[in-house]
Amino acid sequence: MVMAIASVPVVLADGLRSQAIDFSKSGGWIIITVPLAILSTGVWFVGNVIIAGLARVREQVADRSAVEITGPPAALATALERLDQGAVVNRHTDLDFAS
């Protein structure tokens, strides 16, 4: 939910930027379209930086939670390796079953 809310300004800025570019191509006023394009590009950039920061924090929280559940980090690494090996086996089995 947090990521969806944080992405709203990015989506709106992207839409505004594309509308400003289309408006200027159709002979729109440069005095309006250039500041709108600059403003929307700035909002888009800042919004993407915020989203990247939130994603990084969520990933760190997920890693800490996984360590709390599994115990030592080595146990987590072993569990992830087992899951990865199982995914490879299941992928081949699923493909064999599908054909």
C-alpha positions as CSV (number, residue, x, y, z in Angstrom):
1,M,0.0,0.0,0.0
2,V,2.8,2.4,0.8
3,M,4.5,1.8,-2.5
4,A,1.3,2.3,-4.4
5,I,0.7,5.7,-2.6
6,A,4.3,6.7,-3.2
7,S,4.0,5.9,-6.9
8,V,1.0,8.1,-7.5
9,P,3.0,11.4,-7.9
10,V,5.4,9.5,-10.3
11,V,2.5,8.3,-12.5
12,L,0.8,11.7,-12.5
13,A,4.1,13.5,-13.3
14,D,4.8,11.1,-16.2
15,G,1.3,11.7,-17.6
16,L,1.6,15.5,-17.1
17,R,5.0,15.5,-18.9
18,S,3.7,13.5,-21.9
19,Q,0.7,15.9,-22.1
20,A,3.0,18.9,-22.0
21,I,5.1,17.5,-24.8
22,D,2.0,16.7,-26.9
23,F,0.6,20.2,-26.2
24,S,3.9,21.9,-27.3
25,K,4.0,19.8,-30.5
26,S,0.5,20.9,-31.4
27,G,1.6,24.6,-31.2
28,G,0.9,25.1,-27.5
29,W,2.3,28.0,-25.6
30,I,6.0,27.5,-24.8
31,I,5.7,29.6,-21.7
32,I,3.3,27.0,-20.2
33,T,4.6,23.8,-21.5
34,V,8.3,24.2,-20.7
35,P,7.8,24.9,-17.0
36,L,5.2,22.1,-16.7
37,A,7.7,19.7,-18.4
38,I,10.5,20.7,-16.1
39,L,8.3,20.5,-13.0
40,S,6.8,17.1,-13.9
41,T,10.3,15.8,-14.7
42,G,11.5,17.0,-11.3
43,V,8.6,15.4,-9.5
44,W,9.1,12.2,-11.5
45,F,12.8,12.0,-10.6
46,V,12.2,12.8,-6.9
47,G,9.4,10.3,-6.7
48,N,11.5,7.5,-8.2
49,V,14.3,8.3,-5.7
50,I,11.7,8.0,-2.9
51,I,10.3,4.8,-4.2
52,A,13.8,3.3,-4.6
53,G,14.6,4.3,-0.9
54,L,11.3,2.7,0.3
55,A,12.1,-0.5,-1.6
56,R,15.5,-0.7,-0.1
57,V,14.1,-0.2,3.4
58,R,11.5,-2.9,2.8
59,E,14.1,-5.3,1.6
60,Q,16.3,-4.7,4.7
61,V,13.3,-5.3,7.0
62,A,12.5,-8.5,5.1
63,D,16.1,-9.7,5.5
64,R,16.0,-8.9,9.3
65,S,12.7,-10.7,9.7
66,A,14.0,-13.7,7.9
67,V,17.1,-13.8,10.1
68,E,14.8,-13.6,13.2
69,I,12.8,-16.6,11.9
70,T,15.6,-18.8,10.7
71,G,18.2,-17.9,13.3
72,P,21.8,-17.4,12.2
73,P,22.4,-15.9,8.7
74,A,24.2,-19.1,7.6
75,A,20.9,-21.0,8.2
76,L,19.1,-18.5,6.1
77,A,21.6,-18.9,3.3
78,T,21.3,-22.6,3.4
79,A,17.5,-22.4,3.3
80,L,17.6,-20.1,0.3
81,E,20.0,-22.4,-1.5
82,R,17.7,-25.4,-0.9
83,L,14.7,-23.3,-2.2
84,D,16.8,-22.4,-5.3
85,Q,17.7,-26.0,-5.9
86,G,14.1,-27.1,-5.5
87,A,13.0,-24.4,-8.0
88,V,15.4,-25.7,-10.6
89,V,14.2,-29.3,-10.1
90,N,10.5,-28.2,-10.2
91,R,11.1,-26.1,-13.3
92,H,12.5,-29.1,-15.2
93,T,9.7,-31.3,-13.9
94,D,7.0,-28.8,-14.8
95,L,8.4,-28.5,-18.3
96,D,8.6,-32.3,-18.7
97,F,5.0,-32.6,-17.5
98,A,3.8,-29.8,-19.9
99,S,5.2,-31.5,-23.0
